[in-house]
Amino acid sequence: MDEIFKQYGSTIITVMAIIAVIGIITLVIGSDTNSIVYKAFSDLINNFYSSAGGVIPGTP
C-alpha cells in the first residue's frame, strides 16, 4: 500500500480533486428547473423581455 501511494499519490489526489470539483459544479448548476443557475438565468431573460416591453417567452 505504501508503494502505491509513493508512485501514484499525486495522481490519486488529482483525480479526487477533479471529482470533487465536478460534484460541486453539479450541485450548484443542477440538472433541473430548481437549480440556482437556472433560476438566475430565467430571471435575467424575463427581466430583459419585460424591460424591453416585449412579451415574456413561455407565458400565454
N, C-alpha and C positions, 0 to 999 in steps of 0.2 A: 504494500500500500504506500509506503514511504517512497519507493522508487517511482510509482505512478505520479505522485504529487511533485516530485523533483523534475520529472520530464514534462508533464502536462499541466502543471499547476496554473501557469499563466493562461493557458488555453481554456481551462475549466472556468477560471474566474471571468474571462472574456465572454464565454458562452452564457454564463449565469447572468452577467450584466446585460447582455443583449436580450435575454428572455425577460428580465425584469423591466427593461425599457419598453418592450413590446406589450407587456402586461399593463403597465401604467398608461401607455397610449390607448390601449383598448378600453380601459376603464374611463378615461377622460372623453375620448371620442365616442365610444359606444357603437352599437350597430342597429339602433332603432330610433324612433322619434322621441324617446325620453332622454337622449344624451345631451350633455351640456353644449357641445359644439353644434348639434343640430338645432337646438332651441335658439342659440345666439345667431346662427346664420338665417334661420327662418324669420326671426325678429328683424334682422337687418334688411332682408328683402321686403318684408311687409312695410317697414317704416319708409323704405325708399319709394315704394309704389304709392303709399298714402301721401307722402310729401310731394311727390310729382303730380298728384291729382289724378292718378290713373286708377284702374280697377285692380284690386288686390287679387293675385292669382289664387285659385283654389276656393274662392268664395262665390256663392251663387248670385 
